[in-house]
Amino acid sequence: MLIRVDPGSPVPLFEQLAAAVRGEVLRGALTPGERLPSARDLAATLEINVHTVLHAYQLLRDEGLVDLRRGRGAVVTDRAHEYADFAGALPALVAVAKRLNLSPAALAALIREAY
């Protein structure tokens, strides 16, 4: 699993971290039952505050993608299978956006509006 964050980005670090974990699930690199690194280990690796990692893990828990248990850590839930279904729909959406010459920002704005 490869997780990166950009401290210079306007996107908060916890959101970047949660997005990176979602991306790993979409790619199939993380599957149900797999443990995420401990908050302390990931914070040390990324050189960020442990509370930032915990905030990201709590966000993923609220989405149902991660189960948090004391002593067991963060574990990917069965909901990861639903993400795989979603990942299958993305290439067609991106292909249409490219055909229409939409920028990634414009596509994201349309998705936000429809959501």
N, C-alpha and C positions, 0 to 999 in steps of 0.2 A: 504494500500500500504506500503510495506516494502522496504526501500532503504538503502543500506549500501555501504560505500566506505572504502577502505583500504589505509590509507596514506602511508604505507610502500611499496605498490605495485609499480612496475616500470610503470604501466599503469597510464596515467594522470588522475587526479580526475574527470575532466569533461567527459572523455571517460567512466570511471567507472559509473558515474551517468547516462549518456545517455544509457549505456548498461543495467543498472538496470531498467530504465523506459521501454526500449524495452522488457525486460524480463517480466515485469508486464503486458504489453500488450499481449505478447505471452501466458501468463498464463490465460489471461482473467480477471485479477484483475483490469485492466484499460480498459474502453470501450469508444467508440466515445461519445464526449460531456462532458466527465468528466474533471474536472479541476485538474491540478497538484497543489501542494502547491506553494505558492508564493516563488519567489527566495529568498527573505529575510528570510521567515520562514524556508525553507529547509536548507539554509546556516546555520542558527542558530542551528537547530536540529542536523545537521551533523558536526557542528563546522568547517565549511570551509568558504572560501571567497564567497560573494554573486556573484562576477564576474565569479567564477568557475561555479556556478549554471546557470547563464545566458548564459555562453558559451555552456554548455550542452543543454540547452533549445533551443538555436539558431541552434545547430547541428541537433536536432530533428526537428526543423522547416524546415531546409534545406532539410531534408529527407522526409518532408511532413507528418510526424507523429503527429506533434503538431502545433497548430495555436497560434501565439503570438499576443495579442491585448492589447494595453495600457488600463489599468483600468479593464480589464477582466482577464488578466493573461494568463497562458498557458493552452490550452484546447486540448484534444486528438481529432484528426480528424477521419473522416470515413475510412481513410487508415488503421486503426486498424483492420478492417475486413480482409484486405489482409494479415496482420500478422497472423491472426488466420488460414488462409489457409496454410501459411508457416509452422506454428506450427504443423499442421497435417502431414506434410511431414518429419519432423525431426525424429520421432521415428524409422521410417524405415531406414533412413540414419545412425543413431546411431547404430541400430541393426546390420547392415552390417559391420560397422567399428569395432564393438566388435567381431563379428564373425571372422574378419580378424586380430584380436589382434592389431588394430591400437590404439595408444595413442590419447587422446584428442588433444594434440599438433600436432600430425601427421595428424589427420583429419582436423584440422584448417588450416594447411599448404596446404593440398590438395584443400581445399575450396578456399583459397586465390589464389592459382595458377590457378584454374579453373575460378575464378572470373575475 
